[in-house]
Amino acid sequence: MLHSMRFGLTLLFVSFFLLSLTTLDTNDMLDASQTMTEVELGQKLFFDPILSLDSTIACASCHKPAFAFADSVAFSHGVNDGLATRNTPSIMNMYSRPYFFYDGRAATLEEQVIVPIENPVEMNLSYEVAVQRIQENEEYHLLFQKIYETQPDSNNIAYALAAFQNSLESNGSAPLDQWMNEIDLTALTASQIRGREIFISDESKCFECHFGPDFTGDEFKNIGLYDGINLLDKGRFEITRDSADLGKFKVPGLRNVGLTAPYMHNGMFKTLEEVIDFYSDPYDFVKDPINLDPLMVEPLNFTEQEKEDLVNFLHALSDGDIPFREVGDE
């Protein structure tokens, strides 16, 4: 009899314990939804593989925090080991950009975020299906209801992802920023200071395209990586069909460029040293470029010291603090 009473009390205790755990989990979800911001919701979506066909690829699978939200290979791998057709760029410092993708096909981040989801060699999922998945997910349904006061839909999912990307701005922790703002006058080495002088000089012409806070003029330029024979990507021309845009690509910002190798839209240069060699004399790499920008026609012929100083300067543009860099660090 006593044994039966103890057994019954034990079952009752376990039942109450399990019920309390269920209540705790639900309350935790409610608390999270009450405090989560639009940016945090976008972050959750960005790292969630739910947006890919087989739920194996997230946005962060290719835009890796360890590499300033770029990738470390020439072409990223998507679902079913699909291979991207252009190098994965960093998505940091996108807040002020007027165009997205190398060819500028998207005018807003809200447009941009949908493209890789539907791209057959990237996430390969109809955006309509992606929206349906989010709607059917209990946690997301609750979060969207709390933040947007409506269920997940094609618009607010894009808003959340765009909000997260817009939050990935450099915070002034790069050595150049520390030096320029007189926070730390020893932040740059002598070589980096020389490299900066070369970079902004009229002779080097670097600053003609890479200017402004993020070191880009947000223009499209042909730097000689289209020859119609071995280099066939027509860039901006595929969007505008304007012959003047043949071989042009969006000038990228240079913040964190030391972390985003390999370089160019096709990832053809593995190091910054190779990049500077190319700009020193493009004809050493592409014999007969088509529609080359006038700024590039005459080789700059940097000395070895100038090349070294320029590379060192570019490394001074790397932030000391990259958001989520510890996540999936490689």
C-alpha positions in Angstrom: 0.0 0.0 0.0 2.8 2.4 1.0 4.7 1.5 -2.1 1.6 2.3 -4.3 1.2 5.7 -2.7 4.8 6.5 -3.2 4.6 5.4 -6.9 1.5 7.6 -7.3 3.1 10.6 -5.8 6.2 10.1 -8.0 4.0 10.0 -11.1 2.2 13.2 -9.9 5.5 15.0 -9.3 6.8 13.9 -12.7 3.6 15.1 -14.4 3.8 18.5 -12.7 7.6 18.7 -13.5 7.0 18.0 -17.2 4.1 20.5 -17.3 6.3 23.1 -15.7 9.0 22.5 -18.4 6.4 22.9 -21.1 5.1 26.1 -19.6 8.7 27.4 -19.2 9.5 26.7 -22.9 6.4 28.5 -24.0 7.1 31.4 -21.7 10.7 31.5 -23.0 9.5 31.7 -26.5 7.1 34.5 -25.6 9.8 36.4 -23.8 12.1 36.0 -26.8 9.4 37.3 -29.2 8.6 40.2 -27.0 12.2 41.4 -26.8 13.4 40.3 -30.3 13.9 43.2 -32.7 13.5 43.2 -36.5 17.3 43.0 -36.9 17.4 40.0 -34.5 14.7 38.3 -36.5 16.6 38.9 -39.7 19.7 37.5 -38.0 17.8 34.3 -37.1 16.6 33.9 -40.7 20.0 34.6 -42.0 21.6 31.7 -40.1 18.6 29.3 -40.7 18.9 26.8 -43.5 15.1 26.7 -43.7 15.3 29.0 -46.7 17.0 26.4 -48.9 15.5 23.5 -50.8 16.9 20.7 -48.7 17.4 22.8 -45.5 21.2 22.5 -45.7 22.2 26.0 -46.9 21.7 29.2 -45.0 22.6 32.7 -46.1 25.5 32.4 -43.7 26.8 29.3 -45.4 28.2 31.5 -48.1 28.3 34.9 -46.4 30.5 33.8 -43.5 31.2 36.1 -40.5 34.7 34.8 -40.3 35.4 36.4 -43.7 33.5 39.7 -43.1 30.4 37.9 -44.5 32.1 36.9 -47.7 33.4 33.4 -48.6 36.9 32.0 -48.8 36.6 30.2 -52.1 36.2 31.5 -55.7 32.7 30.1 -56.1 30.5 29.1 -53.2 28.7 25.8 -53.1 24.9 25.6 -52.9 22.4 22.8 -52.5 23.2 19.5 -54.2 26.8 20.9 -54.4 25.7 23.5 -57.0 28.4 26.0 -57.9 27.8 29.8 -57.9 28.8 31.7 -61.1 30.4 34.7 -59.4 32.4 35.2 -56.3 30.5 35.8 -53.0 31.1 39.4 -52.0 31.0 40.7 -48.4 27.6 42.0 -47.4 29.0 44.4 -44.7 28.5 48.1 -45.2 25.5 47.7 -47.5 23.4 50.4 -45.8 24.3 53.2 -48.2 24.6 51.2 -51.4 22.3 52.1 -54.3 22.9 48.8 -56.2 23.4 45.2 -55.3 25.1 42.3 -57.1 28.1 42.7 -59.3 25.9 43.7 -62.2 23.6 46.0 -60.1 20.5 44.0 -60.9 18.8 44.8 -57.6 18.1 48.4 -56.4 17.3 47.4 -52.8 18.3 44.8 -50.2 14.7 43.7 -50.1 15.0 42.7 -53.8 18.5 41.3 -53.3 17.7 38.8 -50.5 15.2 36.9 -52.6 17.5 36.2 -55.5 19.9 33.7 -53.8 16.9 31.9 -52.3 15.5 31.2 -55.8 18.8 30.7 -57.6 19.0 27.1 -58.7 22.7 26.7 -57.9 22.4 28.5 -54.5 19.4 27.8 -52.3 17.2 26.6 -55.1 13.8 27.2 -53.4 10.8 29.1 -54.7 10.3 32.2 -52.6 6.6 31.3 -52.4 7.6 28.0 -50.8 10.1 29.7 -48.6 7.4 32.0 -47.3 5.0 29.1 -46.8 7.7 27.3 -44.7 8.1 30.4 -42.5 4.4 30.7 -42.1 4.0 27.1 -41.0 6.8 27.4 -38.4 5.2 28.0 -35.0 8.1 30.0 -33.6 8.5 32.3 -36.7 4.7 32.8 -36.8 4.8 34.0 -33.2 7.9 36.2 -33.8 6.5 37.9 -36.9 3.2 38.5 -35.2 5.0 40.2 -32.3 7.3 42.4 -34.5 5.1 43.2 -37.5 1.6 42.5 -36.0 0.9 40.2 -38.9 1.8 36.7 -40.1 5.0 36.2 -42.1 4.6 37.2 -45.7 6.8 37.8 -48.8 7.4 41.4 -47.8 8.2 41.3 -44.1 10.5 38.3 -44.5 12.5 40.3 -46.9 12.3 43.4 -44.6 13.8 41.3 -41.7 16.6 39.9 -43.8 17.4 43.4 -45.2 17.3 44.9 -41.7 19.9 42.4 -40.5 22.2 43.1 -43.4 21.8 46.8 -42.9 23.1 46.4 -39.4 26.4 45.0 -40.5 28.2 48.3 -40.6 31.9 48.9 -39.7 32.2 50.4 -36.3 35.4 52.4 -36.5 37.6 49.7 -35.1 39.8 49.4 -38.2 43.4 50.7 -37.8 42.8 53.4 -40.4 39.8 54.7 -38.5 41.7 54.7 -35.2 44.5 56.6 -36.9 42.3 59.0 -38.8 40.2 59.9 -35.8 43.3 60.3 -33.7 42.2 57.6 -31.3 45.4 55.8 -31.7 48.1 57.6 -33.7 50.3 54.4 -33.7 47.6 52.3 -35.3 49.2 52.5 -38.7 52.7 51.4 -39.5 55.1 53.5 -41.5 54.5 51.2 -44.5 50.7 51.6 -44.2 51.0 55.4 -44.0 53.1 55.3 -47.2 50.5 53.0 -48.8 47.8 55.5 -47.9 49.6 58.3 -49.6 50.1 56.2 -52.7 46.4 55.2 -52.6 45.1 58.7 -52.5 47.6 60.2 -54.9 46.6 61.4 -58.4 49.3 59.1 -59.9 47.9 55.8 -58.6 44.2 56.7 -59.4 43.0 54.2 -56.7 40.9 57.0 -55.2 39.2 57.7 -58.5 37.0 54.6 -57.9 37.5 53.7 -54.3 36.5 56.8 -52.4 34.0 57.8 -49.7 33.6 56.2 -46.2 33.4 52.7 -47.6 36.0 53.2 -50.4 33.6 52.9 -53.3 32.0 55.4 -55.6 29.1 52.9 -56.2 29.9 53.0 -60.0 30.3 50.4 -62.6 33.8 50.0 -64.1 35.5 47.8 -66.6 39.0 47.1 -65.2 40.0 44.7 -68.0 38.6 41.4 -66.9 36.6 40.8 -70.1 38.2 39.8 -73.4 35.5 37.8 -75.1 37.8 34.8 -75.3 38.9 33.5 -71.9 37.0 36.0 -69.7 33.3 35.9 -70.9 31.3 37.5 -68.1 29.8 40.6 -69.6 28.8 42.1 -66.3 26.5 45.1 -66.3 25.8 44.7 -70.0 23.6 41.7 -69.2 21.2 44.0 -67.3 21.3 47.2 -69.4 22.1 45.8 -72.9 24.1 49.0 -73.4 27.4 48.3 -75.2 29.1 51.0 -73.0 28.5 48.6 -70.1 30.2 45.6 -71.6 32.6 44.1 -69.0 31.7 46.6 -66.3 31.1 45.5 -62.7 30.1 47.3 -59.6 33.1 48.8 -57.8 33.2 47.0 -54.4 33.9 48.8 -51.1 37.3 48.0 -49.7 36.5 47.8 -46.0 37.7 44.4 -44.7 39.2 43.6 -48.0 42.0 41.8 -46.3 39.5 39.2 -45.1 37.6 38.5 -48.3 40.0 36.7 -50.6 39.8 35.5 -53.3 39.2 38.7 -55.3 37.2 40.0 -58.3 33.9 38.8 -59.6 35.4 35.6 -60.7 37.7 35.0 -57.7 40.7 34.9 -60.1 43.2 36.5 -57.6 44.0 34.6 -54.5 45.8 37.4 -52.6 46.0 41.1 -52.4 49.5 40.9 -53.7 48.1 39.5 -57.0 45.5 42.3 -57.1 48.1 45.0 -56.8 50.2 43.3 -59.4 47.2 43.3 -61.7 46.6 47.0 -61.2 50.3 47.7 -61.7 50.0 46.3 -65.2 46.7 44.7 -66.3 48.2 43.5 -69.6 50.4 41.0 -67.8 47.1 39.2 -67.0 44.8 40.0 -69.9 46.5 40.7 -73.2 43.6 42.3 -75.1 40.8 43.5 -72.7 37.7 44.8 -74.3 36.1 48.2 -73.4 38.8 48.9 -70.8 38.2 52.0 -68.6 40.4 54.9 -69.7 41.9 55.1 -66.1 43.4 51.6 -66.7 44.8 52.1 -70.2 48.3 53.2 -69.0 50.0 50.7 -66.7 50.9 52.2 -63.3 54.1 50.2 -62.9 54.3 50.2 -59.2 57.7 49.6 -57.6 58.1 46.5 -55.3 58.1 48.8 -52.3 55.0 50.6 -53.5 53.2 47.3 -54.0 54.1 46.2 -50.4 53.0 49.5 -49.0 49.7 49.4 -50.8 48.9 45.8 -49.6 49.8 46.8 -46.0 47.5 49.8 -46.3 44.6 47.7 -47.5 45.0 45.4 -44.4 44.6 48.5 -42.3 41.0 48.7 -43.5 40.0 45.5 -41.6 37.7 46.0 -38.7 39.0 44.8 -35.3 35.4 43.8 -34.5 33.4 41.8 -37.1 29.8 40.9 -36.0 29.3 37.2 -35.2 32.9 36.4 -36.3 33.0 33.7 -33.7 30.0 32.0 -35.3 31.4 29.3 -37.6 34.9 30.7 -37.4 37.3 28.9 -39.7 
